Amino acid sequence: MKLIPRPAEPGEFLPENYFCRLSPGELFTQEAPLEVDLGSGDGSFALAMARQFPDRNFLAVERLLGRVRKTCKRATEAGLPNLRVLRLEARYTVEWLLPHASVSRLHLLFPDPWPKARHHRRRLINAEFLCALSKVLVPGGDFLFKTDHEGYFAWATDELALSEHLHFISWGDESGELSEYPRTDFEAQWLAEGRFVHKLRAQNLAG
Ligand SMILES: C[S@@+](CC[C@H](N)C(=O)[O-])C[C@H]1O[C@@H](n2cnc3c(N)ncnc32)[C@H](O)[C@@H]1O
């Protein structure tokens, strides 16, 4: 049986081959630093970033088709050629698809915390993921992580402390380079409910 591929949404990136690593330049025509928003939801964060930084490229990665379609529609309406959306599983994207040393910043914002102990092994952040991440980040590239879940934050901190290549750095103060960092939909919701948001930033020293 021959599978007929789903046509791409405007602004969606459909890899020609899901079984080999992309080559740099395949994603965007404009050569610019690449930022990845992993688990981008309906894309509000990636859209705000793409608007704010037209001289950077943004790849939003999300597995749910409805959210992918919504992000593509909003990116097209806003006329943002520097934002593309990839419908794919987050771990697979980092481990097998993104070109090595291609990503200047990877944002992982409010991923599923898998709170039950028997589900902890499903958490995205683990040694294998961090090893793959250090390969796709450029030397000096950033990993930015936010969660409202204290347990997942502690878990992520412990896993990162064991990483050979990723080293904690300060998120910076209100006037720093991340002062314009947009709030995601989930963040706005959590803050409105009075929850605390944990954040960490790590820099890739591999290279
Ligand atoms: C809690 S939401 C956060 C969305 C967005 N980052 C925000 O802060 O508003 C998590 C998102 O990650 C997506 N997601 C969860 N697991 C994923 C996976 N393994 N691969 C890709 N996307 C995933 C979900 O569909 C959901 O849209």
The ligand as an SDF file (V2000), in Angstrom:
LIG
                    3D

 27 29  0  0  0  0  0  0  0  0999 V2000
    1.8630   21.9550   28.5060 C   0  0  0  0  0  0  0  0  0  0  0  0
    1.9240   22.3400   26.8130 S   0  0  0  0  0  0  0  0  0  0  0  0
    2.9890   23.7690   26.7200 C   0  0  0  0  0  0  0  0  0  0  0  0
    2.8370   24.5210   25.4300 C   0  0  0  0  0  0  0  0  0  0  0  0
    3.6930   25.7860   25.2870 C   0  0  0  0  0  0  0  0  0  0  0  0
    5.1180   25.4970   25.3570 N   0  0  0  0  0  0  0  0  0  0  0  0
    3.3200   26.7950   26.3510 C   0  0  0  0  0  0  0  0  0  0  0  0
    4.0980   26.9750   27.3080 O   0  0  0  0  0  0  0  0  0  0  0  0
    2.2490   27.4000   26.2120 O   0  0  0  0  0  0  0  0  0  0  0  0
    2.9620   21.0640   26.1810 C   0  0  0  0  0  0  0  0  0  0  0  0
    2.9090   20.9730   24.6740 C   0  0  0  0  0  0  0  0  0  0  0  0
    3.8740   20.0220   24.2410 O   0  0  0  0  0  0  0  0  0  0  0  0
    3.2690   19.1370   23.3030 C   0  0  0  0  0  0  0  0  0  0  0  0
    3.9610   17.8640   23.4520 N   0  0  0  0  0  0  0  0  0  0  0  0
    3.9030   17.0260   24.5030 C   0  0  0  0  0  0  0  0  0  0  0  0
    4.6860   15.9830   24.3020 N   0  0  0  0  0  0  0  0  0  0  0  0
    5.2650   16.1630   23.0950 C   0  0  0  0  0  0  0  0  0  0  0  0
    6.1890   15.4090   22.3280 C   0  0  0  0  0  0  0  0  0  0  0  0
    6.6630   14.2600   22.7980 N   0  0  0  0  0  0  0  0  0  0  0  0
    6.5540   15.8730   21.1240 N   0  0  0  0  0  0  0  0  0  0  0  0
    6.0750   17.0570   20.6450 C   0  0  0  0  0  0  0  0  0  0  0  0
    5.1960   17.8180   21.3320 N   0  0  0  0  0  0  0  0  0  0  0  0
    4.7990   17.3690   22.5330 C   0  0  0  0  0  0  0  0  0  0  0  0
    1.8170   19.0640   23.7180 C   0  0  0  0  0  0  0  0  0  0  0  0
    0.9870   18.6610   22.6450 O   0  0  0  0  0  0  0  0  0  0  0  0
    1.5610   20.4980   24.1620 C   0  0  0  0  0  0  0  0  0  0  0  0
    1.1450   21.3060   23.0790 O   0  0  0  0  0  0  0  0  0  0  0  0
  1  2  1  0
  2  3  1  0
  2 10  1  0
  3  4  1  0
  4  5  1  0
  5  6  1  0
  5  7  1  0
  7  8  2  0
  7  9  1  0
 10 11  1  0
 11 12  1  0
 11 26  1  0
 12 13  1  0
 13 14  1  0
 13 24  1  0
 14 15  1  0
 14 23  1  0
 15 16  2  0
 16 17  1  0
 17 18  1  0
 17 23  2  0
 18 19  1  0
 18 20  2  0
 20 21  1  0
 21 22  2  0
 22 23  1  0
 24 25  1  0
 24 26  1  0
 26 27  1  0
M  CHG  2   2   1   9  -1
M  END
$$$$
